[in-house]
Every structure is written in structure tokens, then in C-alpha cells.
Amino acid sequence: MKKRILKYLVAFGVLAILAMPIVSLAQQNATSIDLGLGDIGTTIGLSSSSPLTTVALLINSIMVILGIVAVGIVLLAGFKWMTAGGNDEKVTEAKKLMGAGVIGLVIILSAWGITTFILERIVTASGTTTT
């Protein structure tokens, strides 16, 4: 059973990584901070963007991956709960997994909010742009 769960988590992780270009292209048209995602396809080698831009892109990418994993854990827990068939041990295991997934999601969203706030303050204080 653990091998199957691990196999699903690995498959979900691979799909999450493959979906990253779609997420980054969706951000390109938003009115939020431009993180220089358009330059990646045309530039090879060292970038002329600021280190702040690189750090912001890295942090946002990691947060997206972690968020997808946390949502996947919550969905997996829901699936385990629905297929428990009334077995109290399986229901308890699914509840623990769902609680861990929700706590992880709250931590990830909090970290993303704090990071975004700090990066915006750094950009404002330094007077630089993130393009």
C-alpha cells in the first residue's frame, strides 16, 4: 500500500513539474510583479536581471510546487477516507493525513504571504524594479 501511495505521489510530482510552464505563462499576463519569465525562453546563459528577480522567481516556483503537493495530500486523504469502507483504522489514518495536508497548506500559504510582503518591501526600499 505504501509503495502505491509513493508511486502516486511521484507521478503527481512529475505532473506538477511538467505543469510549471503553464503556471508561469499564466503569471506573465497578470498585473502583478513581472518576474522576468518571458526572458527565460529567449536568453541562454547569465541573465541581466537583478538577483532579487531570481530569488523571487525561485521562491514562487517552490511555493507553487509545495502547494500542489499539499493539495494532492489532502485529495489523497479524501480518497482514502471515501474508500475506507467503514474500517476505523483506515478512517483514522485518512483523518491524520488530511490534517497534516491542511496544516502543511496553511504553513505554505503563510510562508508565501510573508515572503511576498518582504520582497515587496525590499523592492520599495531599494527602488529597483523586478523586470
Residue, then its C-alpha position, 0 to 999 in steps of 0.5 A: m500500500k505504501k509503495r502505491i501511495l509513493k508511486y502516486l505521489v511521484a507521478f503527481g510530482v512529475l505532473a506538477i513539474l511538467a505543469m510549471p510552464i503553464v503556471s508561469l505563462a499564466q503569471q506573465n499576463a497578470t498585473s502583478i510583479d513581472l518576474g522576468l519569465g518571458d526572458i527565460g525562453t529567449t536568453i541562454g546563459l547569465s541573465s541581466s536581471s537583478p538577483l532579487t528577480t531570481v530569488a523571487l522567481l525561485i521562491n514562487s516556483i517552490m511555493v507553487i510546487l509545495g502547494i500542489v503537493a499539499v493539495g494532492i495530500v489532502l485529495l489523497a486523504g479524501f480518497k482514502w477516507m471515501t474508500a475506507g469502507g467503514n474500517d476505523e483504522k483506515v478512517t483514522e489514518a485518512k483523518k491524520l493525513m488530511g490534517a497534516g495536508v491542511i496544516g502543511l497548506v496553511i504553513i505554505l500559504s503563510a510562508w508565501g504571504i510573508t515572503t511576498f510582503i518582504l520582497e515587496r518591501i525590499v523592492t520599495a526600499s531599494g527602488t529597483t524594479t523586478t523586470 
